[in-house]
C-alpha cells in the first residue's frame, strides 16, 4: 500500500510537491474515457438527427405589385435552399409568393412535419419586405396593397401566426429565419424601424439578419451579406447550431465593420447540428 510521507521541522511542514506517477496515469485515463463518452453521445445525437426527416420552407419575395422591389431576396432564398438540399433537407421553395401561397405553404410545412413524426426537423426561411407595428412583425406578400394599419392583418402574414403553426406541430427543433429587416417604411402605416424582438417558443430558434429596430446594410451583389454568410456556414459548420449563428454574426459584422449585427432568440432543447460534428478528443496515455 502506498504511504504519504510527511516530514516536519519546527515551524515548517514539508509535503510531496507532485502526485505519484500512478495517480497521473489514472487521472489521464479517466479524462480520456470521459471525453470518449461525451464524443460518443454527440455522435449518437447527430446520427439520430441525420435519420430524422429534415423539412424546410424557403420563400424569397423580390417583385412587389405595390411596393418597391428588392434586388436580393429571390436570389437569397435560392442560395439558402441550395445549401439546405446539400445537407439533406427536403426543401419547399417559393419565389415571389402572394398571401394565399404563403399561407398555404406554411400550413404545408406544418403538415409535413406532423406527418414525419417526432424528431422531424423544421426550417423556415423568409426573405423580403416586413413591417413592425405595435411590437408585432408582419411578412409582406408580393400582392399586398397596404394603405393603412387596418390592412396589415388582412393582407400580410404575421410572424406570430407562423410561429404558432410550427409550435403547435409539437415537434422540434425548428429554425425560423426572418431575413427581412429592409427599410420598409414606405408604406402608408406608422411602422417602426426594422423588426421587433421575437421570443422563440420552446424547441425553436428565431434569427434576424440584424438587431431588432435596425435595418440591414443593402448589398451591391446578387445576395445579401446575411444570406451569403448563412448559406456558407450551413455547409461548413460542424458544431451546434448556436455556434453556426455566431459564425454568421462574425462574418456579417466583419463585412459591415460592425454596422449590422445579426440577432437570435433560442429556446432549443438539446443540440442540433447542420453537419456531422467533428470527432476529436485527447489521445490515451
Secondary structure, DSSP 8 states (H G I E B T S, - for coil): ------EEETTEEE--SS--HHHHHHHHHHHHHHHHHHHHHHHHHHHHHHHS-EEEEEEE----SSS---SSHHHHHHHHHHHHHHTT-EEEEEES--HHHHHHHHHHHHHHHHHH-TT-EEEEEEES-EEEETTEEEEE-TT----STTHHHHHEEEHHHHHHHHHTTT---EEEEEE--S--TTSSS--BSS-------TTEEEEESS-TT------SSSS-HHHHHHHHHHHH--SBHHHHHHHHHHHHHHHHTTS---EEEE---S--BSS----------
